[in-house]
Amino acid sequence: MPRPTRPSAAPAALRPALPPAPSRGGRSVAAAPRAVLAALLVAALVVTVALVVPTAAPARGAEPVLVHSSDFETGLGGWGPRGAAQATLTTADGPRGTRSLLVTGRTASWNGATVPLTDVVEPGTTYTVELWLKLPSTGSGYADLRVSAQRDNAGVASYETIATVTGVTNGAWRQVVATYTPGPFDTVQLYVESTTSLTDLLVDDVRVTGVRHTPDLTLPSLAQHLAGSFPFGIAVEPPDTLAGRGELLAHHAVQITPGNQMKPDAVQPTEGTFTFAAADGLVDWALEHDMRVYGHTLLWHQQTPAWFFRRADGTALTTSAADQALLRQRLRTHIEAVATHYRTQYGEFGTPGNPIFAFDVVNEVIDEGQADGLRRSEWYRVLGPSYIADAFRYARDAFGPEVLLFINDYNTEYPNKRAPYLRLVTDLLAQGVPVDGVGHQLHVEVGRSISMAEATITAFEALPVTQAVTELDVSTYLNAGESWTAPPADRLLQQAYYYRDMFAMLERHASSLESVTVWGLEDSRTWLRAGAAPLLFDGQLQAKPAFWGVVDPSRIGTTPTPTPTVTPTPTPTVTPTPTVPPTPTPTVTPTPTPTVTPTPTPTVTPTPTPSPTPTVGAACRVVYTTSDWNTGFTAGVRVTNTGAAPLDGWTLRFTFPGGQTLTQGWSATWSQQGAVVTATHAPWNARLAAGASVDVGFNGAHPGTNPRPTAFTLNGTTCTTG
């Protein structure tokens, strides 16, 4: 399609035009695009300073508006069956009023009840979805149910999990309260399904309310405030470009990072089939608003389709020369296709029409628990460490010299992660591998030592590379034992001072930083669990104390003791790149005694694949590995479905044998009761095909020794180990 032209609207007028990237003959001038952009932003700040004097925050917005309500007392209220199911009214099984909606005849987990919302909701507005769920007396004794949305746009269907409610029975109604922000759509519908069970189910008292939040655009622009130091970016999903969110984003950022739309599974879900529509929408928006785009990511061990590592007959690739050649060709083809698309669509890289200035080439390849410091991914299993250099060389050939090529990783602030990361980049440069930049994700929590992050940046300043902070967020939780709906005021102040100290440190190293990006626009859409509130704006698009920590610390009150600068003994909290930036984790209220454990609610989940009878049990294998230090450890868990049928939803359980405690996990919803640990699939990895594996992990603490669990179950079936 034709490239969009830049409008002359007022918000864009406050920004400098995107400069053409200068010609670079080597790494010594790799930071030139940042320097030019910073200078232009300073100029923009000078002429608009009268517009950015801090003012009091505006009113929080209008009262919520009810857009849909169904109590099923007088009819179906627009609800109907989904798939092969039947949806009827019933007076049996104790409805909350006199009737409820009964769903029967389900032949697949995605069958259920649905209601169209196309005419009552709008893209980019946040809605609160409330309803009650229960199983009828004819249903199975226990089921995990899911509230979801199907959004169809330009012929592409997206299936988005809003909330997952575990352990629903026929004994009591369970209330779900969750939020949903639809992206662009032609049609959209709300529906109830299950994760695996084919049980009958009941729905009652559905309410959908919404309010369009309005940001305060009289606040100082973060991008302009930081213009003299480095470009400021925000990681986004499509809904972040709509309505009030889009206004907030346009006011404060000068570059964006697509959170998921450029990852391998989004770009090439099946071999030879490339889908760029979602990513192009974000690039178009950036171009219209004179923003740069930081691409993320060409290679990763997660969100990479299984076909990459399988032959045409479905068997796994080996280390044979033929299989290695096949995987290298697939990697090269993928990288070349991405580069060719964006060159064809937007013009040559480095010209004003093409806003892509950098790309994460490889993401999260370090494992400090390995002797060589490298993650044992499928890439490594087939190719060994050579795939990293190959990816950079393929990317340079495909993108040319005008796109900065980055390596990116998390926890790089910890000395035991810093060392192998530094060694890898040093070795790659010595081989002539075209690594232009080093990314530090900086997913941290209040209280983590900023001096460690500074030591890492300082260490890489000895190398001929630029650097970037790629995924910054600051959780208000200090440990997994803390939980709240909203952080207490003193913790929000602590977060504000942490942001103050973090940005003061980053500005000391501004000449080394290509850009600084925060991982998300506002707290309601963070990838972290509910209550973490790690970003600069709240869910109503209003500035938090953390915002003033960056822009004007005098606005956040009396300064407490500065963030500690003493480097502690490394005890990392592993926080990998978010797999899917979620919509807010739902608040689930039990009635009267069961406890609902919410599943994080990413805005994009895999397309449900209808299956005749989802398997509840499983034939499985578990590989459990740990990296220990002092009284802490990081565990990696690989779960393989060794059965002949796919699993549409899975739950892994095991028991700690030595008094260990779970502190934080990723790629699944983790919980611990006593010594028993439970990991339930995330929406994006719920389907585990026959022969497929999923990698999850967590951080934990131990009392001095860390014996491994000896038994694991998957969906109640005992797995083999090793």
Phi, psi and omega in degrees: 000159182292151179287141178288152175266155180283128177282165178256029180296158186302315181302319180291331181294339178280356182251151173287153173296144179298121183283148172294138180291136180288159177292135180238128177265346181192186185289340186299338180242023184297334183273003185303317179302319179297317183295317179297315181296319180298317180298319180292324178292324175300317178299318179297322179297320182300318186275352182239013186302328181294341183271351190239025175292129182302137178229169178295149179294145179284176175300151187289350177121179185287164175292151178301144180250130178284119181252342177205139177212131177220114174253356174064018180284327184240001180166186184283344177062032180092351180281151178205181183282155175238129183070220184276000185289165170243141180237118182223165175273147180218148173256359183277169172062033170062062176299160181290333172247242174252343180218156172218173180267124179254129179246123182228174174069026182283126180251357177209156186298332182278350174293144180178220179237145185218156176219133178286140178236009187307319187272357186238350178240161180230148179300143175084355178261140181271131181241143172264125180252122179236135174198170180239141183230149179197159172262143175285170179297337178277352183278173177291165186289343189201136177204149172262118183254157185224136172258125188223172175227142170250124182239119180253127182218122178053040176083002180248127179265134174242135181247117192237121179285129176262316178201146172241129182244115184269149172069035176287135181232184175267012184269331184203148174290142178243126180270141174240130172231115183215167179243152182215131177241102182289143170277193180302143179207153164268319173221154178213142179220148175262141178209161177244133180219194174231169177279319181218323188294152175253020183296155166294158180211163181238143178230142179208157171047068180268133176223135175235119180235151182214157175213138178269110180282143182245119180285158177270102183273007172271354178292155174302140176285127177301317181298318181287322178298323184265004188302327180285352182249304182194157173295141180253128183236164179224133174282137189223160166243163183309320180298339181289349179263004186252152171049224184297327178297317179297322177295317179296316180298314181296330182285328193248344186246154174241356173206157178232156171239118174298125185292321185223344194286346179251006178285158187304320182291335178279326186275319184224073184296326173232154188300126177084355178253110184253134181234112183246001189301313183295316179293319180299324178301321178286321178296318177301315180298317178299317181296319179296334182250021176053045179248157172272161178234127175258112184284143183207114003213155182277327183219133179205159177275345174249167180048039172240122184303146183297335184297335178307325189251020180230150174285175181299332180274003177093353179281154185289143173295150177245190178269015177296156181301322181294317180291322177297318179296322179296315182292321177298320179294320177297319178297314181295317180299317180298311181296316180296322180295319178297312181296317181297318180300311185285337173286317180292320185284324189235003181094175184300142176299142181091358176258160186301333182281349183243108186276357183282116184246345183206158179213136166287115181277310176233143187232124172060057179261000182266136170226103185294348178278351179266149182300322179268000177077011185248140180294137178271074179268179173297325175301314182291320182302318184274318190252349189069195185289350186295339184297333182293309178296321179302314183299317180294320180293318177298319182294319178296317178298322186279316185268338184080186187278354187269001176244126179287130183257120186248148161257145189220141178202165181255164179057023181291348178287338180283136182303323182286345172264325180301317187298308179292330178295313179296320180295318180298311182296320178300316180295319179297316179297322180296332178274000182080017179287133188282069174270112180270328188215156179239124181259139176241115186294314180060050164278107188229177174231160179303135180101342177291140187297120175287332180296331176294317178298320179295321179297324178292313178301317179298319181298319181282346176294345177282350181257155180279061179225157166270169180229165177209144166269117195255336189212043187295130162207158187230099180293143176279349177280138174268336180201171184289345179285344179273142178201135177202160175289317176223141182298147175295158185301321183292330178287324176295325175292319177300320177297320180298316180289329176295314176300320177304310184290325179296312182289329174298319177295315181297322179292333174295335182248026185303324183293344180262352189252123175290324180189166173231125183237134172264147187269071176133156184272315184209161194298331185290346183242023177289154176281346182280170183290163184304140177090349182294325175043060192270000191251187188269343180234147179275180184293348175262014175070021180260150180294135175267171171307328179300324177301314181290336174299328178275317191270316184202088184302340179294344181276358184252007173100196184293133183282123175280188176303131182302159177306132182304144180247000179283129180284117181279170170300132186303122173221071192292148166256107186285127180223086184292170175311130178302132180288320175214118178297118190274158162287166190302141176296132186288152169267121184245124184250117180282156175219118350265335188243332183298149178255125179269125177260110183287149172261136177309149193240076179298153182282346180230125176233158183299149177300125180297136178255109180303134178226143188302312181214097180303141181281130178270315175280182183202144163263127194209160174225140180236130172247121186242120180233152179224154170236115189255152170207138178041246179248024178232165177201156171245130181246136171250134182233118175255123180249125181243131174276102181268005178278179182268348183245151177288157173253120175261080185108135181211151175225125179256135176228144174204170184239129174290128183268351189230031178078019180287158176229142176278133178249323180196142179227171180215161179064013174195168172266116188255144174208161179221130174233113188064234177264355185273128180250136179235133174236119178250139183314149166278158181303325184282343179238026183295325182270121179243101184295159176301128181084353183273160179235155173229137179255124176232174181190172181200164169258148178213174175235149178226159185278005182141330172233155187225068178295148183275150172301147183254347183218141179226144173237144176238117185051037176088353181259134181291135181260155167283161181235157176089000000 
